[in-house]
Amino acid sequence: MTMQRHPASAYGSGLVNEEPPPGDLNRPEEVLYEDHPALVPSVGWLMLAIFTVGLGLIYLWFRRASVHYKITTERVVIETGLLSKKMNQIDIYRINDYVVERPFGQRLMGTGNIVVSAMDATDATLKLGGLKTDVKELYERLRTATENEKRRRGVRMVDYE
């Protein structure tokens, strides 16, 4: 298994692994994306930083430093907090829907959001905001990993209408 740099990783440190064969049941957990949100996620926040003569950057830095995202082939983990930490995790096979958000201000800054809906009692939706990567490509990799994990575990989704 070889490591390669994500094409948009010039914005961050997100390393991406090549996909293992879908039938491999003993494959190790692989990191699809791991990083903090962007310091300045959109043009609106950039304007705030400019108009406050950089003082807005202090707030943005603390906001960024208090969130860490980790997306693997088995789970989505969001860790929040500076001094006291809270970790929220959703197993990837429980995910049933994704929304990719790329507002105009974030597209200009090269960032985006992914909203994940899951069959989870505590947190049915997780928003991964200000991702410093190509969110459409990350969505495709996450979707593929979700389907592979569901197949590996024998999970089937049933819609009742």
C-alpha positions in Angstrom: 0.0 0.0 0.0 1.6 3.3 -1.0 0.9 6.7 0.4 0.3 9.6 -2.0 -0.3 13.3 -1.4 -3.9 14.4 -2.0 -4.0 16.8 -5.0 -5.4 19.6 -3.0 -3.2 19.0 0.0 -1.3 22.1 -0.6 -4.0 23.7 1.6 -3.4 21.3 4.5 -1.7 18.1 5.6 -4.4 15.6 4.6 -2.8 12.4 3.5 -4.7 9.9 1.4 -4.1 6.2 1.0 -4.9 4.2 -2.1 -8.0 2.1 -1.9 -7.6 -1.6 -1.0 -9.4 -4.2 -2.9 -13.1 -4.2 -1.8 -13.1 -7.9 -0.8 -10.2 -7.5 1.7 -11.8 -8.3 5.1 -8.6 -7.9 7.1 -7.5 -4.6 5.8 -6.2 -2.0 8.3 -8.0 1.2 9.0 -6.7 3.9 6.6 -6.9 7.7 7.0 -8.7 9.4 4.2 -8.4 12.9 5.7 -7.0 14.4 8.9 -6.6 18.1 9.7 -8.0 21.1 11.4 -10.6 23.3 9.6 -9.2 26.2 7.5 -8.0 29.2 9.5 -10.0 31.5 7.1 -12.7 29.3 5.6 -14.5 31.9 3.5 -14.3 35.4 2.1 -16.6 36.7 4.8 -14.2 35.6 7.5 -11.3 37.1 5.5 -13.2 40.4 5.4 -13.7 40.2 9.1 -10.0 39.7 9.7 -9.1 42.6 7.4 -11.7 45.0 9.0 -10.6 44.2 12.5 -7.0 44.8 11.6 -6.1 41.2 12.3 -7.8 40.9 15.7 -10.4 38.7 14.1 -7.6 36.2 13.3 -7.1 35.6 17.0 -10.7 34.4 17.3 -10.4 32.4 14.1 -7.2 30.7 15.3 -8.8 29.7 18.6 -11.9 28.4 16.7 -9.7 26.4 14.3 -7.4 25.0 17.0 -10.4 23.7 19.0 -11.6 21.4 16.2 -9.8 18.4 14.7 -11.2 16.1 12.0 -10.2 12.6 11.2 -11.9 10.6 8.5 -10.8 7.0 8.0 -12.2 3.9 6.2 -14.0 2.9 9.4 -15.1 6.1 11.2 -15.5 9.8 11.2 -14.1 11.5 14.3 -14.5 15.1 15.4 -12.5 16.2 18.4 -13.5 19.6 19.9 -12.2 21.8 22.7 -8.9 23.5 23.6 -8.4 22.5 27.3 -11.3 20.1 27.8 -11.7 17.8 24.9 -14.8 16.1 23.5 -14.6 13.4 20.9 -17.6 12.6 18.7 -17.4 9.5 16.4 -19.7 7.9 13.9 -18.8 4.5 12.5 -18.8 4.8 8.7 -21.1 1.9 8.1 -23.9 3.8 9.9 -23.8 6.7 7.5 -26.8 6.9 5.2 -26.6 10.3 3.6 -24.1 13.0 2.7 -24.4 16.7 1.7 -21.5 18.5 0.1 -21.7 22.3 0.7 -19.5 24.6 -1.3 -20.8 28.2 -0.8 -19.4 30.9 -3.0 -17.2 32.4 -0.3 -15.7 29.0 0.5 -15.2 28.1 -3.1 -13.1 31.2 -3.5 -11.0 30.2 -0.6 -10.7 26.5 -1.7 -12.6 25.1 1.2 -16.0 23.3 1.7 -18.2 21.4 4.1 -19.5 17.9 4.2 -22.6 17.1 6.3 -23.0 13.5 7.2 -26.3 11.9 8.3 -26.2 8.6 10.1 -28.3 6.1 12.0 -26.8 7.2 15.4 -28.8 7.8 18.6 -26.7 10.6 20.0 -25.7 12.6 16.9 -27.7 11.9 13.7 -25.8 14.6 11.8 -22.2 15.8 11.8 -21.0 18.8 10.0 -17.4 18.9 8.9 -16.9 22.6 8.1 -14.1 24.5 6.5 -12.3 21.4 5.0 -9.1 22.4 3.3 -9.4 19.9 0.5 -11.3 19.1 -2.6 -14.6 18.2 -0.9 -16.1 16.6 -3.9 -13.2 14.1 -4.2 -13.3 13.5 -0.4 -17.0 12.9 -0.6 -16.4 10.3 -3.4 -13.7 8.5 -1.3 -15.9 8.6 1.8 -18.9 7.2 -0.1 -16.8 4.4 -1.6 -15.4 3.6 1.8 -18.9 3.6 3.4 -20.2 1.2 0.8 -17.1 -1.1 1.2 -17.5 -1.1 5.0 -21.3 -1.9 4.7 -20.5 -4.7 2.3 -17.7 -6.0 4.6 -20.0 -6.0 7.6 -23.1 -7.3 5.7 -25.1 -4.2 6.5 -28.2 -3.5 4.3 -30.2 -0.4 4.2 -34.0 -0.7 4.0 -36.2 2.3 3.1 -39.8 2.4 4.5 -42.2 4.8 2.9 
